Amino acid sequence: MKKFLTTAFLFTLAAVAFAQGAPVATKSLFEGQFVAHLSLAIAAAGCGLAQGKAVAAAVEGVARNPQAAGNIRTTMIIGLALIEALVIYVLVAAFAIK
């Protein structure tokens, strides 16, 4: 996870550095649709990892305490909805960039 965050940070830093000097007449690779699609891909990957981890933890919790399955399921569904909302926010931002 540390390597992924470091790579994401360096890529973001490089994107900002290259986007600063782009002339007005030509369109840079880091403008518009590319940035929108890249940010959406990163958000979707993070969402998938987070949802997988949440479901695994919920399944483990139900396996340890079957009587609490209803409460665990409800809490998990609310958490998954909030995680998915983050990707929807990125999708709205991607449409705004275009």
Secondary structure, 3 states (H helix, E strand, C coil): CHHHHHHHHHHHHHHHHHHHCCCCCCCCCCCCHHHHHHHHHHHHHHHHHHHHHHHHHHHHHHHHCHHHHHHHHHHHHHHHHHHHHHHHHHHHHHHHHC
